[in-house]
Amino acid sequence: MPDTLTHTQAMRYNRHIVLPQFDLEGQEKLLNSKVLILGAGGLGNTVAQLMCTGGAGTITLADDDRVEAHNLPRQILFTPEDCGKLKTEAARQRLLALVPECAIHCVSERPDDNLLSRLVESHDIVIDCTDNLASRKQINAISYRLGKPLVSGAAIRFEGQLFISMPGSNKACYQCVEKRFSMTELSCNEAGILSPVVSITGACQAQLAMQVLTGFGTLPAGELHLFDGLTFQWQKFTVPPLPDCDICQPK
């Protein structure tokens, strides 16, 4: 039987519940949701904080990295005292201080295909907060094969990128985006990143995830959204599925 909100939770999330497009039903859907966040860096920090404080009942964080001093400007869950700790464990500690009743699980390794498949299958939504193209392609392929919604985000320099894949919707998957737009492999260590751009992108990922889980608003599936922090402009591109995509258009 699905969990229902306690009186204390109803009071906490009152500002969500009074929204007619969201209401009590939406908040209870969040309470009963299982959210997989892959990557506990800048994007993952923002997504995890907003999903946790927003009312998600179960969150799994997967990352094999440890906190370093140069992470702190954009990885908002961490403090200088966390340097050297596993990012997943440091994030879990901070999130539980914010919402003690949230069930937070840690996977402190980089998942191979078998582990990732098990994780994806046991969650309602996948939020890709990784920082490399190989992981994004792996996550896209497994999420699509298992029929799980995927919210993908990336940030580099002054630029943010958002894409949502909904298996079964006849919309493009991330591989279609990657091939059409020739996504390049860039490192924040070399190219740099403005910390607010990471938070903006991660906050948008959290909202899209809430839309998927609760059904409010219009979901921009199959659209690539790009944020330019130098001009504070957004661009939107509708991405048709590639006819020869071996992920979303199998022969």
Summary of the structure (lengths in Angstrom):
residues: 251
radius of gyration: 17.4
end to end distance: 39.6
largest distance: 52.3
contacts: 840
relative contact order: 0.15
helix: 41%
strand: 20%
